Amino acid sequence: MGTLEGGCQCGAVRYQLRGEPMLVAVCHCTMCRRANAAPSVAWAMFAQDQVQLTGEAKRYASSSEAERHFCPQCGSQIAFTASFLPGLIDITVGSLDDPEALSPALHYWGEQQLSWCQYADKLPVFPQFPPMEA
């Protein structure tokens, strides 16, 4: 994969992604739902050196371990970073110019999935985080 581009709704914050993501997945946790005002959120995980942001994203500490990066003008959430994922950054798949370019491989935090939000895919669903490779 070459380069993908994306950004916020108003265009004030843009980004370029180089190379393949480490993981593309749909999160069902309550924090992601609230931060995006959506029943679930698709994320693509990259090494931070694969991502180049342009424009000034604001950050919100959604917990003692994590920050959400969003446009200060339109409020679109662009990214997520966490101390438990050092050197990694999650990018919202919905903020890609071509969100069809990346397909999820699994669902996580399935134990918090809304009962009325069912997916027709056959992807694995993990109760919390998927198993991390050692």
C-alpha positions in Angstrom: 0.0 0.0 0.0 1.3 3.5 -0.8 -0.1 6.6 0.7 -3.6 7.3 2.1 -4.9 10.7 2.9 -7.7 12.0 5.1 -8.8 14.7 7.5 -11.6 16.4 9.4 -14.9 17.6 8.0 -13.8 21.2 7.5 -10.3 20.5 6.2 -8.4 22.3 8.9 -6.6 19.1 10.0 -5.3 16.7 7.3 -3.0 13.7 7.4 -1.1 11.3 5.2 -0.6 7.6 6.1 2.4 5.7 4.6 2.4 1.9 4.3 0.2 -0.8 5.8 -1.7 -0.4 9.1 -0.8 -2.9 11.9 -4.5 -3.5 12.5 -7.9 -2.2 11.3 -10.7 -3.0 13.7 -14.1 -1.8 14.9 -14.3 -0.7 18.6 -17.5 -0.9 20.6 -16.3 0.6 23.9 -18.3 3.3 25.6 -15.5 5.9 25.4 -15.2 5.6 21.6 -19.0 5.7 21.2 -19.2 8.9 23.2 -16.2 10.6 21.6 -17.6 10.0 18.1 -21.3 10.1 18.9 -21.7 6.8 17.0 -22.6 3.2 17.9 -19.1 2.0 17.1 -15.9 3.3 15.5 -13.5 1.8 12.9 -9.8 2.5 13.7 -6.6 1.9 11.7 -3.5 1.5 13.9 -0.2 2.8 12.5 3.3 3.4 13.9 3.5 7.1 14.6 6.3 7.6 12.0 3.8 6.4 9.3 1.5 9.3 10.0 2.0 12.9 9.1 -0.6 15.4 10.5 -1.0 18.9 9.0 -3.0 21.5 10.8 -3.3 21.8 14.6 -5.3 19.1 16.2 -6.5 19.6 19.8 -6.1 16.8 22.3 -8.4 15.7 25.0 -7.3 13.3 27.8 -10.2 10.9 27.7 -8.6 8.9 30.5 -5.3 8.9 32.5 -3.8 6.7 29.8 -5.3 8.0 26.5 -5.7 11.1 24.4 -8.1 11.8 21.5 -7.0 14.2 18.8 -9.7 16.3 17.1 -10.2 19.4 14.9 -10.6 22.5 17.1 -12.9 24.0 14.4 -15.4 21.3 13.4 -14.8 18.8 16.2 -14.1 15.7 14.0 -12.1 13.1 15.9 -9.0 12.1 13.9 -6.8 10.0 16.1 -6.3 8.2 19.4 -3.0 7.7 21.3 -2.4 5.9 24.6 0.4 5.2 27.0 -0.4 1.4 26.7 0.3 1.6 23.0 3.7 3.4 22.9 4.8 4.6 19.5 1.4 3.8 17.9 -1.5 6.0 16.7 -5.0 5.0 15.8 -6.7 6.9 12.9 -10.5 7.0 12.5 -11.2 5.1 9.3 -14.2 7.3 8.7 -11.9 10.3 8.3 -10.1 8.8 5.4 -10.8 10.5 2.0 -11.4 6.9 0.8 -12.7 4.9 3.8 -13.2 1.9 1.5 -9.4 1.6 1.3 -9.2 -0.1 4.7 -11.4 -3.0 5.9 -11.6 -4.1 9.5 -10.2 -7.5 10.5 -12.1 -7.8 13.8 -14.3 -6.2 16.4 -13.1 -5.4 20.0 -14.8 -4.4 23.2 -17.7 -6.6 22.0 -18.9 -7.0 25.6 -19.9 -3.3 25.4 -21.5 -3.6 21.9 -25.0 -2.1 21.7 -27.6 -4.8 21.4 -29.3 -3.1 18.5 -26.1 -2.6 16.6 -25.4 -5.9 14.8 -22.9 -6.4 11.9 -23.5 -8.8 9.1 -19.8 -9.7 8.8 -18.2 -12.9 10.1 -15.2 -11.2 11.7 -14.1 -12.3 15.2 -15.4 -10.4 18.2 -13.3 -10.0 21.3 -14.9 -9.2 24.7 -12.2 -6.5 25.3 -8.9 -5.9 23.5 -7.8 -8.6 21.0 -4.9 -10.7 22.2 -1.5 -8.9 21.9 1.4 -10.7 20.3 4.3 -11.2 22.7 
